[in-house]
């Protein structure tokens, strides 16, 4: 048991930061519900971007998984959007 305790990384957060993190995680879990796909507006909101050109660049490069529903109507896999956010260089800093 002593080996386990010495090999566990410890992360320290201020109380307010921890509460904000838990609140954000809970919000994402609630929103995820049973709908794995989101529309363009919701995907852009999750990414916190307003530029449709930037969003299309992410889609065209394959960074975000999507499905064409009809003609110009696209749905985006929520998990793909969240993975893109988590793997973003800005997130890793």
PDB file of N, CA, C and O in Angstrom:
ATOM      1  N   UNK A   1       0.821  -1.192   0.000  1.00  0.00           N
ATOM      2  CA  UNK A   1       0.000   0.000   0.000  1.00  0.00           C
ATOM      3  C   UNK A   1       0.862   1.252   0.000  1.00  0.00           C
ATOM      4  O   UNK A   1       0.454   2.273  -0.553  1.00  0.00           O
ATOM      5  N   UNK A   2       2.030   1.201   0.600  1.00  0.00           N
ATOM      6  CA  UNK A   2       2.909   2.368   0.648  1.00  0.00           C
ATOM      7  C   UNK A   2       3.378   2.759  -0.745  1.00  0.00           C
ATOM      8  O   UNK A   2       3.499   3.948  -1.039  1.00  0.00           O
ATOM      9  N   UNK A   3       3.649   1.771  -1.622  1.00  0.00           N
ATOM     10  CA  UNK A   3       4.065   2.080  -2.992  1.00  0.00           C
ATOM     11  C   UNK A   3       2.988   2.856  -3.732  1.00  0.00           C
ATOM     12  O   UNK A   3       3.294   3.784  -4.481  1.00  0.00           O
ATOM     13  N   UNK A   4       1.760   2.493  -3.535  1.00  0.00           N
ATOM     14  CA  UNK A   4       0.658   3.193  -4.190  1.00  0.00           C
ATOM     15  C   UNK A   4       0.638   4.659  -3.793  1.00  0.00           C
ATOM     16  O   UNK A   4       0.481   5.531  -4.648  1.00  0.00           O
ATOM     17  N   UNK A   5       0.793   4.933  -2.528  1.00  0.00           N
ATOM     18  CA  UNK A   5       0.743   6.309  -2.038  1.00  0.00           C
ATOM     19  C   UNK A   5       1.894   7.148  -2.575  1.00  0.00           C
ATOM     20  O   UNK A   5       1.726   8.349  -2.787  1.00  0.00           O
ATOM     21  N   UNK A   6       3.040   6.557  -2.798  1.00  0.00           N
ATOM     22  CA  UNK A   6       4.181   7.338  -3.279  1.00  0.00           C
ATOM     23  C   UNK A   6       4.161   7.548  -4.785  1.00  0.00           C
ATOM     24  O   UNK A   6       4.865   8.423  -5.289  1.00  0.00           O
ATOM     25  N   UNK A   7       3.370   6.767  -5.517  1.00  0.00           N
ATOM     26  CA  UNK A   7       3.322   6.881  -6.970  1.00  0.00           C
ATOM     27  C   UNK A   7       2.100   7.632  -7.489  1.00  0.00           C
ATOM     28  O   UNK A   7       1.903   7.718  -8.701  1.00  0.00           O
ATOM     29  N   UNK A   8       1.299   8.162  -6.618  1.00  0.00           N
ATOM     30  CA  UNK A   8       0.091   8.869  -7.027  1.00  0.00           C
ATOM     31  C   UNK A   8       0.393  10.359  -7.151  1.00  0.00           C
ATOM     32  O   UNK A   8       0.799  10.996  -6.179  1.00  0.00           O
ATOM     33  N   UNK A   9       0.194  10.918  -8.357  1.00  0.00           N
ATOM     34  CA  UNK A   9       0.409  12.364  -8.489  1.00  0.00           C
ATOM     35  C   UNK A   9      -0.686  13.127  -7.749  1.00  0.00           C
ATOM     36  O   UNK A   9      -1.847  12.716  -7.745  1.00  0.00           O
ATOM     37  N   UNK A  10      -0.315  14.215  -7.139  1.00  0.00           N
ATOM     38  CA  UNK A  10      -1.268  15.031  -6.393  1.00  0.00           C
ATOM     39  C   UNK A  10      -1.443  16.349  -7.126  1.00  0.00           C
ATOM     40  O   UNK A  10      -0.473  17.022  -7.477  1.00  0.00           O
ATOM     41  N   UNK A  11      -2.702  16.701  -7.349  1.00  0.00           N
ATOM     42  CA  UNK A  11      -3.023  17.958  -8.024  1.00  0.00           C
ATOM     43  C   UNK A  11      -3.683  18.874  -7.007  1.00  0.00           C
ATOM     44  O   UNK A  11      -4.659  18.493  -6.361  1.00  0.00           O
ATOM     45  N   UNK A  12      -3.154  20.072  -6.864  1.00  0.00           N
ATOM     46  CA  UNK A  12      -3.709  21.043  -5.923  1.00  0.00           C
ATOM     47  C   UNK A  12      -4.441  22.133  -6.697  1.00  0.00           C
ATOM     48  O   UNK A  12      -3.910  22.696  -7.654  1.00  0.00           O
ATOM     49  N   UNK A  13      -5.655  22.419  -6.274  1.00  0.00           N
ATOM     50  CA  UNK A  13      -6.456  23.478  -6.880  1.00  0.00           C
ATOM     51  C   UNK A  13      -7.025  24.357  -5.782  1.00  0.00           C
ATOM     52  O   UNK A  13      -7.314  23.892  -4.679  1.00  0.00           O
ATOM     53  N   UNK A  14      -7.181  25.625  -6.098  1.00  0.00           N
ATOM     54  CA  UNK A  14      -7.879  26.500  -5.163  1.00  0.00           C
ATOM     55  C   UNK A  14      -9.341  26.075  -5.127  1.00  0.00           C
ATOM     56  O   UNK A  14      -9.853  25.528  -6.103  1.00  0.00           O
ATOM     57  N   UNK A  15      -9.997  26.318  -4.036  1.00  0.00           N
ATOM     58  CA  UNK A  15     -11.375  25.895  -3.837  1.00  0.00           C
ATOM     59  C   UNK A  15     -12.301  26.397  -4.943  1.00  0.00           C
ATOM     60  O   UNK A  15     -13.108  25.632  -5.471  1.00  0.00           O
ATOM     61  N   UNK A  16     -12.190  27.669  -5.293  1.00  0.00           N
ATOM     62  CA  UNK A  16     -13.063  28.242  -6.323  1.00  0.00           C
ATOM     63  C   UNK A  16     -12.785  27.624  -7.693  1.00  0.00           C
ATOM     64  O   UNK A  16     -13.712  27.407  -8.473  1.00  0.00           O
ATOM     65  N   UNK A  17     -11.534  27.345  -7.986  1.00  0.00           N
ATOM     66  CA  UNK A  17     -11.174  26.714  -9.256  1.00  0.00           C
ATOM     67  C   UNK A  17     -11.753  25.312  -9.323  1.00  0.00           C
ATOM     68  O   UNK A  17     -12.288  24.904 -10.354  1.00  0.00           O
ATOM     69  N   UNK A  18     -11.647  24.573  -8.223  1.00  0.00           N
ATOM     70  CA  UNK A  18     -12.195  23.224  -8.165  1.00  0.00           C
ATOM     71  C   UNK A  18     -13.709  23.243  -8.357  1.00  0.00           C
ATOM     72  O   UNK A  18     -14.247  22.437  -9.115  1.00  0.00           O
ATOM     73  N   UNK A  19     -14.398  24.157  -7.676  1.00  0.00           N
ATOM     74  CA  UNK A  19     -15.854  24.256  -7.808  1.00  0.00           C
ATOM     75  C   UNK A  19     -16.254  24.585  -9.238  1.00  0.00           C
ATOM     76  O   UNK A  19     -17.219  24.024  -9.758  1.00  0.00           O
ATOM     77  N   UNK A  20     -15.519  25.491  -9.880  1.00  0.00           N
ATOM     78  CA  UNK A  20     -15.818  25.862 -11.267  1.00  0.00           C
ATOM     79  C   UNK A  20     -15.601  24.675 -12.203  1.00  0.00           C
ATOM     80  O   UNK A  20     -16.373  24.467 -13.139  1.00  0.00           O
ATOM     81  N   UNK A  21     -14.557  23.908 -11.949  1.00  0.00           N
ATOM     82  CA  UNK A  21     -14.259  22.733 -12.759  1.00  0.00           C
ATOM     83  C   UNK A  21     -15.361  21.683 -12.624  1.00  0.00           C
ATOM     84  O   UNK A  21     -15.814  21.125 -13.624  1.00  0.00           O
ATOM     85  N   UNK A  22     -15.786  21.417 -11.406  1.00  0.00           N
ATOM     86  CA  UNK A  22     -16.850  20.445 -11.163  1.00  0.00           C
ATOM     87  C   UNK A  22     -18.156  20.921 -11.794  1.00  0.00           C
ATOM     88  O   UNK A  22     -18.883  20.125 -12.388  1.00  0.00           O
ATOM     89  N   UNK A  23     -18.454  22.203 -11.669  1.00  0.00           N
ATOM     90  CA  UNK A  23     -19.676  22.758 -12.246  1.00  0.00           C
ATOM     91  C   UNK A  23     -19.673  22.616 -13.770  1.00  0.00           C
ATOM     92  O   UNK A  23     -20.687  22.243 -14.359  1.00  0.00           O
ATOM     93  N   UNK A  24     -18.549  22.909 -14.400  1.00  0.00           N
ATOM     94  CA  UNK A  24     -18.425  22.787 -15.853  1.00  0.00           C
ATOM     95  C   UNK A  24     -18.557  21.330 -16.293  1.00  0.00           C
ATOM     96  O   UNK A  24     -19.222  21.039 -17.287  1.00  0.00           O
ATOM     97  N   UNK A  25     -17.932  20.427 -15.566  1.00  0.00           N
ATOM     98  CA  UNK A  25     -18.025  19.008 -15.879  1.00  0.00           C
ATOM     99  C   UNK A  25     -19.467  18.516 -15.748  1.00  0.00           C
ATOM    100  O   UNK A  25     -19.946  17.774 -16.605  1.00  0.00           O
ATOM    101  N   UNK A  26     -20.150  18.917 -14.700  1.00  0.00           N
ATOM    102  CA  UNK A  26     -21.547  18.525 -14.498  1.00  0.00           C
ATOM    103  C   UNK A  26     -22.425  19.054 -15.631  1.00  0.00           C
ATOM    104  O   UNK A  26     -23.325  18.360 -16.104  1.00  0.00           O
ATOM    105  N   UNK A  27     -22.157  20.285 -16.059  1.00  0.00           N
ATOM    106  CA  UNK A  27     -22.929  20.875 -17.157  1.00  0.00           C
ATOM    107  C   UNK A  27     -22.728  20.061 -18.435  1.00  0.00           C
ATOM    108  O   UNK A  27     -23.690  19.776 -19.148  1.00  0.00           O
ATOM    109  N   UNK A  28     -21.491  19.691 -18.723  1.00  0.00           N
ATOM    110  CA  UNK A  28     -21.211  18.912 -19.921  1.00  0.00           C
ATOM    111  C   UNK A  28     -21.877  17.541 -19.865  1.00  0.00           C
ATOM    112  O   UNK A  28     -22.398  17.060 -20.871  1.00  0.00           O
ATOM    113  N   UNK A  29     -21.861  16.919 -18.709  1.00  0.00           N
ATOM    114  CA  UNK A  29     -22.492  15.607 -18.569  1.00  0.00           C
ATOM    115  C   UNK A  29     -23.999  15.717 -18.766  1.00  0.00           C
ATOM    116  O   UNK A  29     -24.600  14.884 -19.443  1.00  0.00           O
ATOM    117  N   UNK A  30     -24.607  16.738 -18.180  1.00  0.00           N
ATOM    118  CA  UNK A  30     -26.051  16.940 -18.357  1.00  0.00           C
ATOM    119  C   UNK A  30     -26.386  17.177 -19.823  1.00  0.00           C
ATOM    120  O   UNK A  30     -27.347  16.609 -20.341  1.00  0.00           O
ATOM    121  N   UNK A  31     -25.610  17.999 -20.484  1.00  0.00           N
ATOM    122  CA  UNK A  31     -25.869  18.318 -21.886  1.00  0.00           C
ATOM    123  C   UNK A  31     -25.650  17.105 -22.782  1.00  0.00           C
ATOM    124  O   UNK A  31     -26.339  16.946 -23.790  1.00  0.00           O
ATOM    125  N   UNK A  32     -24.708  16.260 -22.426  1.00  0.00           N
ATOM    126  CA  UNK A  32     -24.388  15.101 -23.249  1.00  0.00           C
ATOM    127  C   UNK A  32     -25.558  14.136 -23.317  1.00  0.00           C
ATOM    128  O   UNK A  32     -25.780  13.484 -24.337  1.00  0.00           O
ATOM    129  N   UNK A  33     -26.296  14.050 -22.238  1.00  0.00           N
ATOM    130  CA  UNK A  33     -27.491  13.227 -22.122  1.00  0.00           C
ATOM    131  C   UNK A  33     -27.405  12.002 -23.016  1.00  0.00           C
ATOM    132  O   UNK A  33     -26.503  11.180 -22.858  1.00  0.00           O
ATOM    133  N   UNK A  34     -28.342  11.871 -23.960  1.00  0.00           N
ATOM    134  CA  UNK A  34     -28.344  10.714 -24.848  1.00  0.00           C
ATOM    135  C   UNK A  34     -28.191  11.135 -26.300  1.00  0.00           C
ATOM    136  O   UNK A  34     -28.375  10.314 -27.198  1.00  0.00           O
ATOM    137  N   UNK A  35     -27.863  12.387 -26.549  1.00  0.00           N
ATOM    138  CA  UNK A  35     -27.743  12.899 -27.908  1.00  0.00           C
ATOM    139  C   UNK A  35     -26.272  13.093 -28.258  1.00  0.00           C
ATOM    140  O   UNK A  35     -25.669  14.096 -27.875  1.00  0.00           O
ATOM    141  N   UNK A  36     -25.690  12.136 -28.988  1.00  0.00           N
ATOM    142  CA  UNK A  36     -24.264  12.246 -29.280  1.00  0.00           C
ATOM    143  C   UNK A  36     -23.920  13.277 -30.351  1.00  0.00           C
ATOM    144  O   UNK A  36     -22.743  13.570 -30.563  1.00  0.00           O
ATOM    145  N   UNK A  37     -24.929  13.836 -31.034  1.00  0.00           N
ATOM    146  CA  UNK A  37     -24.672  14.808 -32.089  1.00  0.00           C
ATOM    147  C   UNK A  37     -25.220  16.179 -31.732  1.00  0.00           C
ATOM    148  O   UNK A  37     -26.232  16.299 -31.040  1.00  0.00           O
ATOM    149  N   UNK A  38     -24.532  17.216 -32.217  1.00  0.00           N
ATOM    150  CA  UNK A  38     -24.984  18.593 -32.016  1.00  0.00           C
ATOM    151  C   UNK A  38     -24.989  19.300 -33.363  1.00  0.00           C
ATOM    152  O   UNK A  38     -24.310  18.881 -34.301  1.00  0.00           O
ATOM    153  N   UNK A  39     -25.763  20.377 -33.447  1.00  0.00           N
ATOM    154  CA  UNK A  39     -25.781  21.149 -34.684  1.00  0.00           C
ATOM    155  C   UNK A  39     -24.600  22.121 -34.710  1.00  0.00           C
ATOM    156  O   UNK A  39     -23.829  22.209 -33.754  1.00  0.00           O
ATOM    157  N   UNK A  40     -24.475  22.845 -35.820  1.00  0.00           N
ATOM    158  CA  UNK A  40     -23.346  23.763 -35.989  1.00  0.00           C
ATOM    159  C   UNK A  40     -23.299  24.828 -34.898  1.00  0.00           C
ATOM    160  O   UNK A  40     -22.232  25.141 -34.371  1.00  0.00           O
ATOM    161  N   UNK A  41     -24.452  25.375 -34.566  1.00  0.00           N
ATOM    162  CA  UNK A  41     -24.514  26.442 -33.560  1.00  0.00           C
ATOM    163  C   UNK A  41     -23.988  25.956 -32.207  1.00  0.00           C
ATOM    164  O   UNK A  41     -23.200  26.642 -31.556  1.00  0.00           O
ATOM    165  N   UNK A  42     -24.432  24.770 -31.795  1.00  0.00           N
ATOM    166  CA  UNK A  42     -23.997  24.216 -30.505  1.00  0.00           C
ATOM    167  C   UNK A  42     -22.513  23.854 -30.534  1.00  0.00           C
ATOM    168  O   UNK A  42     -21.798  24.091 -29.561  1.00  0.00           O
ATOM    169  N   UNK A  43     -22.049  23.285 -31.638  1.00  0.00           N
ATOM    170  CA  UNK A  43     -20.629  22.936 -31.753  1.00  0.00           C
ATOM    171  C   UNK A  43     -19.762  24.187 -31.655  1.00  0.00           C
ATOM    172  O   UNK A  43     -18.733  24.179 -30.979  1.00  0.00           O
ATOM    173  N   UNK A  44     -20.171  25.257 -32.323  1.00  0.00           N
ATOM    174  CA  UNK A  44     -19.410  26.507 -32.270  1.00  0.00           C
ATOM    175  C   UNK A  44     -19.446  27.103 -30.868  1.00  0.00           C
ATOM    176  O   UNK A  44     -18.461  27.692 -30.422  1.00  0.00           O
ATOM    177  N   UNK A  45     -20.569  26.958 -30.169  1.00  0.00           N
ATOM    178  CA  UNK A  45     -20.668  27.445 -28.789  1.00  0.00           C
ATOM    179  C   UNK A  45     -19.706  26.679 -27.891  1.00  0.00           C
ATOM    180  O   UNK A  45     -19.008  27.279 -27.074  1.00  0.00           O
ATOM    181  N   UNK A  46     -19.665  25.353 -28.036  1.00  0.00           N
ATOM    182  CA  UNK A  46     -18.748  24.538 -27.238  1.00  0.00           C
ATOM    183  C   UNK A  46     -17.293  24.924 -27.502  1.00  0.00           C
ATOM    184  O   UNK A  46     -16.469  24.936 -26.588  1.00  0.00           O
ATOM    185  N   UNK A  47     -16.990  25.237 -28.754  1.00  0.00           N
ATOM    186  CA  UNK A  47     -15.629  25.630 -29.134  1.00  0.00           C
ATOM    187  C   UNK A  47     -15.313  27.078 -28.776  1.00  0.00           C
ATOM    188  O   UNK A  47     -14.159  27.503 -28.809  1.00  0.00           O
ATOM    189  N   UNK A  48     -16.358  27.824 -28.436  1.00  0.00           N
ATOM    190  CA  UNK A  48     -16.219  29.254 -28.130  1.00  0.00           C
ATOM    191  C   UNK A  48     -15.612  30.021 -29.304  1.00  0.00           C
ATOM    192  O   UNK A  48     -14.701  30.833 -29.142  1.00  0.00           O
ATOM    193  N   UNK A  49     -16.159  29.729 -30.507  1.00  0.00           N
ATOM    194  CA  UNK A  49     -15.751  30.466 -31.696  1.00  0.00           C
ATOM    195  C   UNK A  49     -16.992  31.038 -32.371  1.00  0.00           C
ATOM    196  O   UNK A  49     -18.091  30.509 -32.207  1.00  0.00           O
ATOM    197  N   UNK A  50     -16.816  32.116 -33.128  1.00  0.00           N
ATOM    198  CA  UNK A  50     -17.929  32.724 -33.861  1.00  0.00           C
ATOM    199  C   UNK A  50     -17.710  32.678 -35.368  1.00  0.00           C
ATOM    200  O   UNK A  50     -18.639  32.925 -36.137  1.00  0.00           O
ATOM    201  N   UNK A  51     -16.502  32.368 -35.791  1.00  0.00           N
ATOM    202  CA  UNK A  51     -16.168  32.360 -37.213  1.00  0.00           C
ATOM    203  C   UNK A  51     -16.575  31.040 -37.871  1.00  0.00           C
ATOM    204  O   UNK A  51     -16.061  29.976 -37.525  1.00  0.00           O
ATOM    205  N   UNK A  52     -17.504  31.125 -38.823  1.00  0.00           N
ATOM    206  CA  UNK A  52     -17.911  29.923 -39.551  1.00  0.00           C
ATOM    207  C   UNK A  52     -16.774  29.418 -40.438  1.00  0.00           C
ATOM    208  O   UNK A  52     -16.684  28.223 -40.719  1.00  0.00           O
ATOM    209  N   UNK A  53     -15.911  30.328 -40.874  1.00  0.00           N
ATOM    210  CA  UNK A  53     -14.760  29.935 -41.691  1.00  0.00           C
ATOM    211  C   UNK A  53     -13.805  29.061 -40.879  1.00  0.00           C
ATOM    212  O   UNK A  53     -13.336  28.031 -41.364  1.00  0.00           O
ATOM    213  N   UNK A  54     -13.521  29.470 -39.653  1.00  0.00           N
ATOM    214  CA  UNK A  54     -12.654  28.677 -38.772  1.00  0.00           C
ATOM    215  C   UNK A  54     -13.292  27.326 -38.495  1.00  0.00           C
ATOM    216  O   UNK A  54     -12.619  26.296 -38.523  1.00  0.00           O
ATOM    217  N   UNK A  55     -14.591  27.333 -38.227  1.00  0.00           N
ATOM    218  CA  UNK A  55     -15.295  26.093 -37.935  1.00  0.00           C
ATOM    219  C   UNK A  55     -15.244  25.153 -39.142  1.00  0.00           C
ATOM    220  O   UNK A  55     -15.018  23.953 -38.988  1.00  0.00           O
ATOM    221  N   UNK A  56     -15.455  25.698 -40.337  1.00  0.00           N
ATOM    222  CA  UNK A  56     -15.400  24.871 -41.547  1.00  0.00           C
ATOM    223  C   UNK A  56     -13.994  24.301 -41.748  1.00  0.00           C
ATOM    224  O   UNK A  56     -13.839  23.173 -42.216  1.00  0.00           O
ATOM    225  N   UNK A  57     -12.972  25.083 -41.395  1.00  0.00           N
ATOM    226  CA  UNK A  57     -11.583  24.604 -41.495  1.00  0.00           C
ATOM    227  C   UNK A  57     -11.386  23.380 -40.596  1.00  0.00           C
ATOM    228  O   UNK A  57     -10.766  22.401 -41.013  1.00  0.00           O
ATOM    229  N   UNK A  58     -11.907  23.429 -39.370  1.00  0.00           N
ATOM    230  CA  UNK A  58     -11.804  22.289 -38.457  1.00  0.00           C
ATOM    231  C   UNK A  58     -12.513  21.066 -39.046  1.00  0.00           C
ATOM    232  O   UNK A  58     -12.005  19.947 -38.981  1.00  0.00           O
ATOM    233  N   UNK A  59     -13.696  21.303 -39.621  1.00  0.00           N
ATOM    234  CA  UNK A  59     -14.472  20.207 -40.204  1.00  0.00           C
ATOM    235  C   UNK A  59     -13.739  19.625 -41.416  1.00  0.00           C
ATOM    236  O   UNK A  59     -13.584  18.409 -41.529  1.00  0.00           O
ATOM    237  N   UNK A  60     -13.292  20.499 -42.319  1.00  0.00           N
ATOM    238  CA  UNK A  60     -12.649  20.044 -43.554  1.00  0.00           C
ATOM    239  C   UNK A  60     -11.326  19.327 -43.304  1.00  0.00           C
ATOM    240  O   UNK A  60     -10.944  18.439 -44.065  1.00  0.00           O
ATOM    241  N   UNK A  61     -10.627  19.712 -42.236  1.00  0.00           N
ATOM    242  CA  UNK A  61      -9.338  19.079 -41.919  1.00  0.00           C
ATOM    243  C   UNK A  61      -9.519  17.734 -41.213  1.00  0.00           C
ATOM    244  O   UNK A  61      -8.552  16.999 -41.013  1.00  0.00           O
ATOM    245  N   UNK A  62     -10.758  17.414 -40.839  1.00  0.00           N
ATOM    246  CA  UNK A  62     -11.023  16.155 -40.155  1.00  0.00           C
ATOM    247  C   UNK A  62     -10.834  16.222 -38.652  1.00  0.00           C
ATOM    248  O   UNK A  62     -10.877  15.198 -37.969  1.00  0.00           O
ATOM    249  N   UNK A  63     -10.622  17.437 -38.130  1.00  0.00           N
ATOM    250  CA  UNK A  63     -10.434  17.594 -36.683  1.00  0.00           C
ATOM    251  C   UNK A  63     -11.718  17.320 -35.905  1.00  0.00           C
ATOM    252  O   UNK A  63     -11.672  16.925 -34.740  1.00  0.00           O
ATOM    253  N   UNK A  64     -12.867  17.533 -36.557  1.00  0.00           N
ATOM    254  CA  UNK A  64     -14.162  17.326 -35.909  1.00  0.00           C
ATOM    255  C   UNK A  64     -14.987  16.378 -36.773  1.00  0.00           C
ATOM    256  O   UNK A  64     -15.181  16.617 -37.965  1.00  0.00           O
ATOM    257  N   UNK A  65     -15.466  15.307 -36.160  1.00  0.00           N
ATOM    258  CA  UNK A  65     -16.257  14.300 -36.857  1.00  0.00           C
ATOM    259  C   UNK A  65     -17.665  14.832 -37.116  1.00  0.00           C
ATOM    260  O   UNK A  65     -18.276  15.431 -36.231  1.00  0.00           O
ATOM    261  N   UNK A  66     -18.177  14.614 -38.321  1.00  0.00           N
ATOM    262  CA  UNK A  66     -19.509  15.107 -38.665  1.00  0.00           C
ATOM    263  C   UNK A  66     -20.231  14.130 -39.582  1.00  0.00           C
ATOM    264  O   UNK A  66     -19.629  13.222 -40.156  1.00  0.00           O
ATOM    265  N   UNK A  67     -21.520  14.339 -39.703  1.00  0.00           N
ATOM    266  CA  UNK A  67     -22.368  13.576 -40.614  1.00  0.00           C
ATOM    267  C   UNK A  67     -23.209  14.566 -41.408  1.00  0.00           C
ATOM    268  O   UNK A  67     -23.700  15.553 -40.861  1.00  0.00           O
ATOM    269  N   UNK A  68     -23.371  14.297 -42.696  1.00  0.00           N
ATOM    270  CA  UNK A  68     -24.254  15.121 -43.518  1.00  0.00           C
ATOM    271  C   UNK A  68     -25.648  14.521 -43.396  1.00  0.00           C
ATOM    272  O   UNK A  68     -25.859  13.347 -43.701  1.00  0.00           O
ATOM    273  N   UNK A  69     -26.598  15.340 -42.947  1.00  0.00           N
ATOM    274  CA  UNK A  69     -27.964  14.863 -42.759  1.00  0.00           C
ATOM    275  C   UNK A  69     -28.727  15.011 -44.072  1.00  0.00           C
ATOM    276  O   UNK A  69     -29.215  14.024 -44.622  1.00  0.00           O
ATOM    277  N   UNK A  70     -28.828  16.228 -44.569  1.00  0.00           N
ATOM    278  CA  UNK A  70     -29.464  16.496 -45.859  1.00  0.00           C
ATOM    279  C   UNK A  70     -28.791  17.696 -46.497  1.00  0.00           C
ATOM    280  O   UNK A  70     -28.686  18.751 -45.871  1.00  0.00           O
ATOM    281  N   UNK A  71     -28.340  17.555 -47.714  1.00  0.00           N
ATOM    282  CA  UNK A  71     -27.758  18.677 -48.447  1.00  0.00           C
ATOM    283  C   UNK A  71     -26.680  19.407 -47.679  1.00  0.00           C
ATOM    284  O   UNK A  71     -25.554  18.925 -47.555  1.00  0.00           O
ATOM    285  N   UNK A  72     -27.033  20.583 -47.159  1.00  0.00           N
ATOM    286  CA  UNK A  72     -26.067  21.414 -46.431  1.00  0.00           C
ATOM    287  C   UNK A  72     -26.224  21.323 -44.914  1.00  0.00           C
ATOM    288  O   UNK A  72     -25.606  22.097 -44.184  1.00  0.00           O
ATOM    289  N   UNK A  73     -27.033  20.398 -44.438  1.00  0.00           N
ATOM    290  CA  UNK A  73     -27.262  20.232 -43.001  1.00  0.00           C
ATOM    291  C   UNK A  73     -26.274  19.210 -42.446  1.00  0.00           C
ATOM    292  O   UNK A  73     -26.250  18.053 -42.867  1.00  0.00           O
ATOM    293  N   UNK A  74     -25.458  19.662 -41.489  1.00  0.00           N
ATOM    294  CA  UNK A  74     -24.452  18.810 -40.867  1.00  0.00           C
ATOM    295  C   UNK A  74     -24.763  18.652 -39.380  1.00  0.00           C
ATOM    296  O   UNK A  74     -25.286  19.563 -38.739  1.00  0.00           O
ATOM    297  N   UNK A  75     -24.432  17.485 -38.852  1.00  0.00           N
ATOM    298  CA  UNK A  75     -24.445  17.263 -37.409  1.00  0.00           C
ATOM    299  C   UNK A  75     -23.044  16.839 -37.005  1.00  0.00           C
ATOM    300  O   UNK A  75     -22.356  16.134 -37.743  1.00  0.00           O
ATOM    301  N   UNK A  76     -22.632  17.279 -35.826  1.00  0.00           N
ATOM    302  CA  UNK A  76     -21.273  17.049 -35.353  1.00  0.00           C
ATOM    303  C   UNK A  76     -21.299  16.178 -34.110  1.00  0.00           C
ATOM    304  O   UNK A  76     -22.116  16.385 -33.212  1.00  0.00           O
ATOM    305  N   UNK A  77     -20.408  15.208 -34.063  1.00  0.00           N
ATOM    306  CA  UNK A  77     -20.340  14.316 -32.904  1.00  0.00           C
ATOM    307  C   UNK A  77     -19.811  15.109 -31.708  1.00  0.00           C
ATOM    308  O   UNK A  77     -18.697  15.633 -31.736  1.00  0.00           O
ATOM    309  N   UNK A  78     -20.635  15.188 -30.653  1.00  0.00           N
ATOM    310  CA  UNK A  78     -20.288  15.965 -29.453  1.00  0.00           C
ATOM    311  C   UNK A  78     -18.933  15.527 -28.883  1.00  0.00           C
ATOM    312  O   UNK A  78     -18.108  16.367 -28.523  1.00  0.00           O
ATOM    313  N   UNK A  79     -18.710  14.227 -28.803  1.00  0.00           N
ATOM    314  CA  UNK A  79     -17.454  13.722 -28.238  1.00  0.00           C
ATOM    315  C   UNK A  79     -16.259  14.197 -29.063  1.00  0.00           C
ATOM    316  O   UNK A  79     -15.200  14.495 -28.511  1.00  0.00           O
ATOM    317  N   UNK A  80     -16.427  14.266 -30.374  1.00  0.00           N
ATOM    318  CA  UNK A  80     -15.361  14.728 -31.258  1.00  0.00           C
ATOM    319  C   UNK A  80     -15.017  16.188 -30.984  1.00  0.00           C
ATOM    320  O   UNK A  80     -13.846  16.567 -30.975  1.00  0.00           O
ATOM    321  N   UNK A  81     -16.045  17.003 -30.762  1.00  0.00           N
ATOM    322  CA  UNK A  81     -15.831  18.422 -30.454  1.00  0.00           C
ATOM    323  C   UNK A  81     -15.100  18.554 -29.116  1.00  0.00           C
ATOM    324  O   UNK A  81     -14.152  19.331 -29.004  1.00  0.00           O
ATOM    325  N   UNK A  82     -15.532  17.806 -28.111  1.00  0.00           N
ATOM    326  CA  UNK A  82     -14.905  17.866 -26.787  1.00  0.00           C
ATOM    327  C   UNK A  82     -13.461  17.353 -26.854  1.00  0.00           C
ATOM    328  O   UNK A  82     -12.568  17.924 -26.228  1.00  0.00           O
ATOM    329  N   UNK A  83     -13.235  16.279 -27.612  1.00  0.00           N
ATOM    330  CA  UNK A  83     -11.867  15.771 -27.779  1.00  0.00           C
ATOM    331  C   UNK A  83     -10.976  16.817 -28.437  1.00  0.00           C
ATOM    332  O   UNK A  83      -9.822  16.991 -28.046  1.00  0.00           O
ATOM    333  N   UNK A  84     -11.512  17.512 -29.435  1.00  0.00           N
ATOM    334  CA  UNK A  84     -10.745  18.560 -30.116  1.00  0.00           C
ATOM    335  C   UNK A  84     -10.349  19.656 -29.124  1.00  0.00           C
ATOM    336  O   UNK A  84      -9.214  20.133 -29.136  1.00  0.00           O
ATOM    337  N   UNK A  85     -11.283  20.045 -28.276  1.00  0.00           N
ATOM    338  CA  UNK A  85     -11.008  21.078 -27.269  1.00  0.00           C
ATOM    339  C   UNK A  85      -9.922  20.597 -26.307  1.00  0.00           C
ATOM    340  O   UNK A  85      -8.968  21.322 -26.025  1.00  0.00           O
ATOM    341  N   UNK A  86     -10.071  19.377 -25.811  1.00  0.00           N
ATOM    342  CA  UNK A  86      -9.123  18.841 -24.832  1.00  0.00           C
ATOM    343  C   UNK A  86      -7.723  18.646 -25.412  1.00  0.00           C
ATOM    344  O   UNK A  86      -6.736  18.734 -24.682  1.00  0.00           O
ATOM    345  N   UNK A  87      -7.630  18.386 -26.707  1.00  0.00           N
ATOM    346  CA  UNK A  87      -6.334  18.149 -27.340  1.00  0.00           C
ATOM    347  C   UNK A  87      -5.756  19.387 -28.006  1.00  0.00           C
ATOM    348  O   UNK A  87      -4.703  19.326 -28.641  1.00  0.00           O
ATOM    349  N   UNK A  88      -6.441  20.500 -27.860  1.00  0.00           N
ATOM    350  CA  UNK A  88      -5.974  21.757 -28.427  1.00  0.00           C
ATOM    351  C   UNK A  88      -4.682  22.182 -27.740  1.00  0.00           C
ATOM    352  O   UNK A  88      -4.553  22.021 -26.526  1.00  0.00           O
ATOM    353  N   UNK A  89      -3.720  22.724 -28.492  1.00  0.00           N
ATOM    354  CA  UNK A  89      -2.470  23.187 -27.870  1.00  0.00           C
ATOM    355  C   UNK A  89      -2.713  24.208 -26.755  1.00  0.00           C
ATOM    356  O   UNK A  89      -1.964  24.236 -25.778  1.00  0.00           O
ATOM    357  N   UNK A  90      -3.742  25.043 -26.881  1.00  0.00           N
ATOM    358  CA  UNK A  90      -4.037  26.034 -25.844  1.00  0.00           C
ATOM    359  C   UNK A  90      -4.479  25.360 -24.556  1.00  0.00           C
ATOM    360  O   UNK A  90      -4.198  25.862 -23.467  1.00  0.00           O
ATOM    361  N   UNK A  91      -5.170  24.224 -24.665  1.00  0.00           N
ATOM    362  CA  UNK A  91      -5.634  23.493 -23.489  1.00  0.00           C
ATOM    363  C   UNK A  91      -4.477  22.789 -22.790  1.00  0.00           C
ATOM    364  O   UNK A  91      -4.479  22.648 -21.568  1.00  0.00           O
ATOM    365  N   UNK A  92      -3.497  22.349 -23.560  1.00  0.00           N
ATOM    366  CA  UNK A  92      -2.382  21.577 -23.004  1.00  0.00           C
ATOM    367  C   UNK A  92      -1.344  22.438 -22.302  1.00  0.00           C
ATOM    368  O   UNK A  92      -0.509  21.905 -21.571  1.00  0.00           O
ATOM    369  N   UNK A  93      -1.369  23.751 -22.499  1.00  0.00           N
ATOM    370  CA  UNK A  93      -0.355  24.625 -21.894  1.00  0.00           C
ATOM    371  C   UNK A  93      -0.430  24.623 -20.396  1.00  0.00           C
ATOM    372  O   UNK A  93       0.353  25.307 -19.738  1.00  0.00           O
TER     373      UNK A  93
END
